[in-house]
Amino acid sequence: MNSSKFQDQNFLIVLSPQNYLPSETRTVNLLFENGLNVFHLRKPTHSLKDLRNYLKEIPEIYHNRIVSHGHAELLSEFNLKGLDRKSVV
């Protein structure tokens, strides 16, 4: 028997594209509103300032469901879920 903590549950994780898409944060917000559990923010070529602006477009209530793939300082600044260390060089 599978003892996974996700057994018998719908659990959705989405990874962002590496490059920004038009209306991307609007789409992310709609996903959260409709049950998105975890969002991986993966923008390796974006500056800290760019990522701050990106996160400001997402309601604070969802920040604790976002995993950053860089810029560890964003974790405490935006109360993010975590940092994907495999992506951080």
RODO-2510 file (C-alpha; in nm, 4 decimals, decimal comma):
residues 89
     n   res          X          Y          Z
     1     m     0,0000     0,0000     0,0000
     2     n     0,1272     0,3459    -0,0942
     3     s     0,1657     0,5621     0,2153
     4     s     0,2235     0,8855     0,0252
     5     k     0,0852     1,1920     0,1993
     6     f    -0,0748     1,2871    -0,1336
     7     q    -0,2708     0,9644    -0,1664
     8     d    -0,6425     1,0194    -0,2310
     9     q    -0,5853     1,3928    -0,2850
    10     n    -0,5565     1,6159    -0,5861
    11     f    -0,2223     1,7917    -0,5639
    12     l    -0,1068     2,0302    -0,8357
    13     i     0,2454     2,1688    -0,8783
    14     v     0,3303     2,4079    -1,1621
    15     l     0,6726     2,5283    -1,2770
    16     s     0,7007     2,8652    -1,4448
    17     p     0,8584     2,8931    -1,7877
    18     q     1,2140     3,0268    -1,7737
    19     n     1,1210     3,3364    -1,9716
    20     y     0,8383     3,5717    -1,8859
    21     l     0,5166     3,5256    -2,0831
    22     p     0,2556     3,7972    -2,1396
    23     s    -0,0105     3,7902    -1,8658
    24     e     0,1872     3,5226    -1,6788
    25     t     0,1181     3,6488    -1,3283
    26     r    -0,2510     3,6815    -1,4139
    27     t    -0,2496     3,3147    -1,5146
    28     v    -0,0636     3,2161    -1,1964
    29     n    -0,3221     3,4028    -0,9885
    30     l    -0,6052     3,2205    -1,1673
    31     l    -0,4317     2,8884    -1,1011
    32     f    -0,4029     2,9693    -0,7296
    33     e    -0,7673     3,0771    -0,7179
    34     n    -0,8608     2,7401    -0,8654
    35     g    -0,6607     2,5212    -0,6302
    36     l    -0,2938     2,5342    -0,7286
    37     n    -0,0983     2,3897    -0,4362
    38     v     0,2623     2,4822    -0,5218
    39     f     0,4167     2,7138    -0,7806
    40     h     0,7876     2,6949    -0,8645
    41     l     0,9159     3,0356    -0,9723
    42     r     1,1980     2,9546    -1,2114
    43     k     1,3420     3,2605    -1,3852
    44     p     1,7202     3,2076    -1,4009
    45     t     1,7932     3,5133    -1,6151
    46     h     1,5762     3,7551    -1,4169
    47     s     1,7210     3,9998    -1,1668
    48     l     1,6239     4,0208    -0,8020
    49     k     1,4314     4,3400    -0,8843
    50     d     1,2412     4,1620    -1,1648
    51     l     1,1424     3,8784    -0,9317
    52     r     1,0335     4,1204    -0,6602
    53     n     0,8068     4,2945    -0,9106
    54     y     0,6739     3,9574    -1,0276
    55     l     0,5900     3,8486    -0,6720
    56     k     0,4197     4,1810    -0,5976
    57     e     0,1681     4,0934    -0,8713
    58     i     0,0648     3,7799    -0,6797
    59     p    -0,1574     3,8272    -0,3735
    60     e     0,0282     3,7795    -0,0450
    61     i    -0,2117     3,5021     0,0586
    62     y    -0,0469     3,2759    -0,2047
    63     h     0,3180     3,3558    -0,1312
    64     n     0,3507     3,0645     0,1113
    65     r     0,2820     2,8302    -0,1814
    66     i     0,5671     2,9628    -0,3979
    67     v     0,9098     2,7984    -0,4211
    68     s     1,1889     3,0177    -0,5577
    69     h     1,4632     2,8764    -0,7770
    70     g     1,7042     3,1546    -0,6883
    71     h     1,7525     3,4706    -0,4815
    72     a     1,7234     3,3234    -0,1320
    73     e     1,6577     3,6687     0,0132
    74     l     1,3060     3,6528    -0,1360
    75     l     1,2092     3,3762     0,1094
    76     s     1,1793     3,5969     0,4152
    77     e     1,0878     3,9114     0,2250
    78     f     0,7781     3,7458     0,0728
    79     n     0,7214     3,4562     0,3161
    80     l     0,7770     3,2008     0,0396
    81     k     0,7351     2,8261     0,0828
    82     g     1,0992     2,7523     0,0144
    83     l     1,4042     2,7544    -0,2073
    84     d     1,4791     2,4854    -0,4634
    85     r     1,8466     2,4357    -0,3839
    86     k     1,9063     2,2138    -0,6872
    87     s     1,8585     2,5206    -0,9035
    88     v     2,0863     2,7491    -0,7036
    89     v     2,4474     2,7515    -0,8144
***
